[in-house]
Amino acid sequence: MTTKQNPPPATSGTLAKTWSGRFSEPVSELVKRYTASVNFDRRMAAQDIRGSLAHARMLARQGIIGAEELADIERGMAQIAAEIERGEFNWNLDDEDVHLNIEKRLTALVGDAGKRLHTGRSRNDQVATDIRLWLRDAIDQILALLTALQRRLLDVAEAHAATPMPGFTHLQVAQPVTFGHHLLAYYEMTRRDAERFTDCRRRVNRLPLGAAALAGTTYPIDREFVAHALGFEDLCRNSLDAVSDRDFAIEFCAAVALLMTHLSRLSEELILWMSPRFGFIDLADRFCTGSSIMPQKKNPDVPELVRGKTGRVNGHLVALLTLMKGQPLAYNKDNQEDKEPLFDAADTAIDTLRIYADMIGGVRVRPEAMHAALAQGHATATDLADYLVKKGLPFRDAHEAVAQAVRAAEACGLDIARLPLADLRAALGKTPGAAEKLADDALAALSVEGSLAARAHIGGTAPQAVRAAIARARAALDTDTSAP
């Protein structure tokens, strides 16, 4: 028979907690593992050290700790940072999280000075500060990667500013566009994504430190000094709100979800265009894999995974919204669950952007396949209707006349642009006044080149308009001040 033994007292050895004096027994091993976050939040170690040093310098400046204690703290933190950098730091599950691990090590290195560091703050405002510092760094990285992707999009768009391809609605051939114009649509989407991240950053970049547990502190702290030292633009103005809300993390995940949605849409098109049924492009081999059974296969794994990872990021957004929806003020342990979805959303965005820029730069375009596809689906039918309207026919009459011409062309097995002028006049003859409007220049209007050239306004698909749009985009990227 096994005799049940009482656990050692919580106040001894490594089991001692910062709050253990209140409790008569230690936390169980199962609860310890369940509540610990150090395995994932230790990635905020650099931010935690930065925040702690700014806090310590403020305490010394305000006379709350002495100059020698500050020097000890700075020396100890430098050693801890070096240990972490070398991979020699001993992360201890008993100390729950990144914050207590670093504080315990600091105290072991410098003694009482380490114990004084936590004066005037709580883990509640400490963790809120660390998350904001970490997220600010992640946003800056995302913005730089977005710019790199946008430049790649512009490079390929410029090379194919005059390469015609079918534009689709309902995945049916609609009207001619250029491949450059098509890619510029994704430039515009990512431009808005960059604006969202930049705007989000402003709300992330507010200092919670000084809110303490929830009510502020009785010590004569200087929050503005800490904010300036850490590069924050503003302070969180209410202590309850500062420690308890994670709306900035939710907003970030929403921005990531939109970014990934845009990249997922482009991925879907790359997958379709790479299919032999389209044959518009080919992806470089380094972004594809083969089949274990079918030797001919070249599978677009990266775009497919982007589609899949978009669903996961969307789930993180919903997870954070659900996490916050039922919490009363102020801080609750629920908020420990904010980090893993936030970290993964940021990691996914960063990794996807990094690989996507390289993948877009390696796209091989097949203009002949794009041009051949324009011979299917009567892509210039709308141009014929516009031609008739310009000749004086009401639009609804022109629409009806061209619809009849399309039926006639299909009966002959031809695209409408390939109908002889006499046959085209005959097909329009059922609509009063339509055939008479048709002159020799109608065939030029029906051509792909004529269709593209006619749309030379801002936002249009004419090659000259596309080139002008690319020039404006490059100028905007070169002078962009949204990135910090």
GIZI-V706163 format. One record per residue. N is the residue number from 1. RES is the residue in one letter. OMEGA is omega in whole degrees, 0 to 359 (999 if undefined). NEAR is the number of other ideal C-beta (glycine too) atoms within 8 Angstrom. D_FIRST is the distance of its C-alpha to the first C-alpha in Angstrom with 2 decimals. Layout:
n: [N	N]
res: [RES	RES]
omega: [OMEGA	OMEGA]
near: [NEAR	NEAR]
d_first: [D_FIRST	D_FIRST]
This chain:
n: [1	2	3	4	5	6	7	8	9	10	11	12	13	14	15	16	17	18	19	20	21	22	23	24	25	26	27	28	29	30	31	32	33	34	35	36	37	38	39	40	41	42	43	44	45	46	47	48	49	50	51	52	53	54	55	56	57	58	59	60	61	62	63	64	65	66	67	68	69	70	71	72	73	74	75	76	77	78	79	80	81	82	83	84	85	86	87	88	89	90	91	92	93	94	95	96	97	98	99	100	101	102	103	104	105	106	107	108	109	110	111	112	113	114	115	116	117	118	119	120	121	122	123	124	125	126	127	128	129	130	131	132	133	134	135	136	137	138	139	140	141	142	143	144	145	146	147	148	149	150	151	152	153	154	155	156	157	158	159	160	161	162	163	164	165	166	167	168	169	170	171	172	173	174	175	176	177	178	179	180	181	182	183	184	185	186	187	188	189	190	191	192	193	194	195	196	197	198	199	200	201	202	203	204	205	206	207	208	209	210	211	212	213	214	215	216	217	218	219	220	221	222	223	224	225	226	227	228	229	230	231	232	233	234	235	236	237	238	239	240	241	242	243	244	245	246	247	248	249	250	251	252	253	254	255	256	257	258	259	260	261	262	263	264	265	266	267	268	269	270	271	272	273	274	275	276	277	278	279	280	281	282	283	284	285	286	287	288	289	290	291	292	293	294	295	296	297	298	299	300	301	302	303	304	305	306	307	308	309	310	311	312	313	314	315	316	317	318	319	320	321	322	323	324	325	326	327	328	329	330	331	332	333	334	335	336	337	338	339	340	341	342	343	344	345	346	347	348	349	350	351	352	353	354	355	356	357	358	359	360	361	362	363	364	365	366	367	368	369	370	371	372	373	374	375	376	377	378	379	380	381	382	383	384	385	386	387	388	389	390	391	392	393	394	395	396	397	398	399	400	401	402	403	404	405	406	407	408	409	410	411	412	413	414	415	416	417	418	419	420	421	422	423	424	425	426	427	428	429	430	431	432	433	434	435	436	437	438	439	440	441	442	443	444	445	446	447	448	449	450	451	452	453	454	455	456	457	458	459	460	461	462	463	464	465	466	467	468	469	470	471	472	473	474	475	476	477	478	479	480	481	482	483	484]
res: [M	T	T	K	Q	N	P	P	P	A	T	S	G	T	L	A	K	T	W	S	G	R	F	S	E	P	V	S	E	L	V	K	R	Y	T	A	S	V	N	F	D	R	R	M	A	A	Q	D	I	R	G	S	L	A	H	A	R	M	L	A	R	Q	G	I	I	G	A	E	E	L	A	D	I	E	R	G	M	A	Q	I	A	A	E	I	E	R	G	E	F	N	W	N	L	D	D	E	D	V	H	L	N	I	E	K	R	L	T	A	L	V	G	D	A	G	K	R	L	H	T	G	R	S	R	N	D	Q	V	A	T	D	I	R	L	W	L	R	D	A	I	D	Q	I	L	A	L	L	T	A	L	Q	R	R	L	L	D	V	A	E	A	H	A	A	T	P	M	P	G	F	T	H	L	Q	V	A	Q	P	V	T	F	G	H	H	L	L	A	Y	Y	E	M	T	R	R	D	A	E	R	F	T	D	C	R	R	R	V	N	R	L	P	L	G	A	A	A	L	A	G	T	T	Y	P	I	D	R	E	F	V	A	H	A	L	G	F	E	D	L	C	R	N	S	L	D	A	V	S	D	R	D	F	A	I	E	F	C	A	A	V	A	L	L	M	T	H	L	S	R	L	S	E	E	L	I	L	W	M	S	P	R	F	G	F	I	D	L	A	D	R	F	C	T	G	S	S	I	M	P	Q	K	K	N	P	D	V	P	E	L	V	R	G	K	T	G	R	V	N	G	H	L	V	A	L	L	T	L	M	K	G	Q	P	L	A	Y	N	K	D	N	Q	E	D	K	E	P	L	F	D	A	A	D	T	A	I	D	T	L	R	I	Y	A	D	M	I	G	G	V	R	V	R	P	E	A	M	H	A	A	L	A	Q	G	H	A	T	A	T	D	L	A	D	Y	L	V	K	K	G	L	P	F	R	D	A	H	E	A	V	A	Q	A	V	R	A	A	E	A	C	G	L	D	I	A	R	L	P	L	A	D	L	R	A	A	L	G	K	T	P	G	A	A	E	K	L	A	D	D	A	L	A	A	L	S	V	E	G	S	L	A	A	R	A	H	I	G	G	T	A	P	Q	A	V	R	A	A	I	A	R	A	R	A	A	L	D	T	D	T	S	A	P]
omega: [179	179	178	180	177	178	179	181	186	184	183	171	184	180	182	178	177	182	192	181	182	192	183	178	181	174	179	180	180	179	179	180	183	186	183	179	187	181	178	183	177	175	176	185	181	179	179	179	178	181	181	179	178	178	181	180	175	179	179	180	180	179	181	169	183	181	179	178	177	180	177	180	180	179	180	180	177	179	179	179	179	179	179	180	181	182	183	183	181	178	188	179	180	182	166	191	181	186	180	176	181	180	179	179	178	180	177	182	190	175	188	179	178	178	182	184	186	178	174	177	177	172	181	179	177	181	178	178	181	180	181	177	180	183	176	177	180	179	179	178	179	180	178	180	175	178	178	178	180	179	177	177	180	178	181	179	180	179	183	179	182	180	184	175	176	164	186	158	185	184	174	179	184	180	178	169	171	178	176	179	179	180	178	175	179	172	180	178	181	175	177	175	179	178	180	179	179	179	177	181	180	179	173	192	176	189	174	186	186	176	183	185	178	190	186	184	179	181	182	184	177	184	180	178	181	180	180	181	183	177	176	181	186	176	164	195	179	187	178	179	185	185	192	185	176	181	178	177	177	179	177	180	176	178	178	180	178	176	181	177	177	180	176	177	177	178	179	179	177	179	179	183	180	179	178	178	173	180	183	185	167	176	177	185	185	178	185	173	178	181	178	183	184	189	183	191	169	189	181	187	184	177	179	179	176	176	182	182	176	177	179	179	176	177	178	178	179	180	181	176	180	178	187	195	185	186	170	175	6	185	174	182	175	188	171	182	180	193	184	175	179	180	184	177	179	180	182	179	183	181	181	180	182	182	185	180	179	182	179	178	181	178	176	185	177	186	183	178	178	182	179	181	179	177	178	175	174	188	184	180	180	179	177	177	178	178	181	178	179	177	174	180	176	187	182	176	179	179	180	181	181	176	177	178	177	178	179	179	179	178	179	182	183	167	184	181	182	176	173	185	180	179	179	177	180	181	179	189	181	177	183	175	185	184	181	182	188	178	183	182	179	182	177	178	181	181	177	181	178	178	180	185	183	185	187	180	177	182	180	187	176	181	180	177	178	179	178	178	179	178	178	181	179	179	179	179	182	183	185	176	181	178	183	999]
near: [2	3	4	4	4	4	6	8	6	13	6	7	5	5	10	8	9	5	6	11	5	4	9	3	5	10	7	6	5	6	8	12	8	6	10	10	11	14	8	9	11	10	8	12	12	8	12	13	12	10	14	13	11	12	13	13	11	13	16	13	8	10	4	10	11	6	6	7	12	14	8	12	17	10	10	14	13	8	9	14	11	8	10	11	6	6	5	6	10	5	8	9	10	7	9	12	12	14	11	11	15	14	12	10	13	14	11	6	11	11	8	8	14	15	8	10	13	7	9	11	11	10	8	13	17	14	12	14	14	14	14	15	13	11	14	12	9	11	13	11	9	14	14	9	12	14	12	10	13	14	11	12	14	14	9	15	16	10	8	13	13	9	11	14	14	14	12	8	6	4	4	7	11	9	10	14	12	16	16	18	14	11	12	15	8	12	13	8	9	14	11	8	13	15	9	11	15	11	8	13	12	8	10	12	11	11	14	12	14	16	17	14	10	13	7	6	8	2	9	5	12	9	10	7	10	16	12	8	9	12	7	12	7	8	10	12	5	6	14	11	10	14	16	12	7	11	8	12	12	12	10	17	15	10	12	15	14	10	15	16	10	12	12	11	9	10	13	10	8	13	11	8	10	11	8	4	4	10	8	12	10	7	15	10	6	5	12	12	6	9	9	3	3	6	5	5	7	8	9	12	9	12	15	11	8	14	11	8	11	13	8	10	16	11	9	15	14	8	10	15	9	7	12	11	6	3	10	3	7	10	8	8	5	7	12	8	9	11	11	7	13	15	10	11	15	13	8	13	13	12	8	12	14	9	10	11	13	9	13	11	9	10	12	8	12	10	10	6	10	15	11	8	13	14	8	8	10	10	15	16	11	8	13	15	13	11	12	16	11	6	8	5	13	6	8	6	13	16	9	9	15	15	8	12	15	11	9	12	14	8	6	8	4	8	10	15	12	7	13	5	10	6	10	13	10	9	13	15	8	6	13	4	8	14	10	5	11	11	6	5	6	12	9	7	14	13	10	12	7	12	15	15	9	10	10	8	7	6	5	9	11	12	11	7	15	16	11	9	11	14	8	8	13	10	8	9	11	6	6	9	4	7	10	4]
d_first: [0.00	3.77	6.40	9.47	12.49	16.04	18.48	21.31	24.47	26.91	29.73	28.53	29.22	29.81	27.89	30.77	32.85	36.50	35.66	32.33	33.90	33.93	30.19	27.27	24.58	24.91	25.50	22.53	22.69	23.60	26.35	27.51	28.13	29.63	32.06	33.03	36.47	37.01	36.69	39.89	41.71	41.93	45.03	46.72	46.21	49.93	50.90	48.38	49.86	53.39	52.69	51.02	53.94	56.47	54.59	54.41	58.11	58.93	56.93	58.87	62.13	61.53	60.66	57.09	55.73	57.75	59.39	57.17	54.04	55.50	56.26	52.69	51.39	53.85	52.96	49.23	49.72	51.92	49.22	46.58	49.00	49.62	45.92	45.46	48.60	47.38	43.93	42.34	41.04	37.26	36.40	33.21	31.24	30.14	33.82	34.14	37.70	40.69	42.10	39.23	38.63	42.27	42.40	39.39	40.95	44.29	42.94	41.33	44.74	47.15	45.25	46.56	49.10	46.32	44.94	48.41	48.88	47.23	49.73	51.60	49.48	46.28	44.13	45.77	49.26	48.02	46.39	49.40	51.65	49.69	49.74	53.46	54.14	52.15	53.81	57.23	56.76	55.68	58.73	61.02	59.67	60.08	63.64	64.58	63.17	64.97	68.20	67.67	67.12	70.19	72.32	71.24	72.12	75.50	76.15	75.65	77.52	80.46	80.62	80.82	82.77	85.32	83.13	83.49	80.67	80.12	78.73	76.61	75.94	73.64	73.19	76.77	79.59	81.23	83.47	83.89	82.12	81.62	78.34	78.81	79.17	76.04	73.98	75.50	73.82	70.46	71.84	72.64	69.15	67.53	70.09	68.86	65.27	66.22	67.84	64.70	62.49	65.09	65.24	61.46	61.35	63.52	60.99	58.06	59.96	59.53	57.50	54.65	53.73	54.70	53.31	50.13	47.41	49.93	52.67	54.07	53.85	55.61	56.38	59.90	58.94	61.47	60.24	63.50	63.06	59.62	60.95	63.83	61.68	59.41	62.30	61.58	64.66	63.68	61.10	58.83	60.76	58.14	54.86	52.95	54.28	53.76	49.98	49.29	51.50	51.13	54.38	55.56	52.64	53.39	57.04	56.22	54.12	57.03	59.40	57.14	56.89	60.70	61.12	58.76	60.55	63.84	62.48	60.94	64.38	65.98	63.27	64.06	67.70	67.01	65.04	67.90	70.60	68.90	68.81	71.71	72.90	73.79	73.94	74.85	72.62	70.35	67.32	66.80	64.49	61.97	61.05	60.61	58.55	59.32	57.85	55.61	57.86	61.20	63.00	65.62	63.29	63.35	60.95	61.31	57.63	58.14	60.11	57.70	54.74	56.71	57.04	53.31	52.31	54.68	52.48	49.45	51.49	52.71	49.11	48.45	51.40	50.13	46.62	48.10	50.38	47.52	45.39	48.12	49.49	47.21	46.56	47.97	49.27	48.16	45.39	42.28	39.24	40.58	43.06	40.51	41.01	44.68	44.35	43.06	45.78	48.35	47.49	47.49	50.77	52.41	51.08	52.29	55.71	56.13	55.11	57.24	60.29	60.02	60.02	62.47	65.27	65.12	65.02	68.04	69.96	69.39	70.57	73.43	75.84	77.93	81.00	82.70	79.89	79.98	83.75	83.67	81.25	83.85	86.13	83.79	83.51	86.90	85.53	88.94	89.87	89.40	91.79	94.47	93.96	94.31	97.44	99.03	98.20	99.85	102.90	103.11	101.10	98.74	95.11	94.18	97.12	96.18	92.59	93.85	96.36	93.83	91.37	94.14	94.81	91.15	91.41	94.56	92.93	89.95	92.40	93.91	90.54	91.27	89.84	92.17	93.09	94.50	96.82	100.50	102.32	104.50	101.53	99.83	102.95	103.06	99.43	100.09	103.27	101.65	101.10	104.48	105.46	102.53	104.25	107.15	104.87	103.66	105.42	104.96	102.57	100.04	98.63	97.87	95.97	94.01	92.99	89.58	91.25	93.39	90.44	88.50	91.53	92.34	89.14	89.93	88.89	85.94	82.79	84.72	84.07	87.39	86.85	88.78	86.65	83.47	84.69	85.62	82.18	80.54	82.78	81.82	78.13	78.40	80.30	77.65	74.85	76.90	77.49	74.22	72.88	69.88	67.58	66.79]
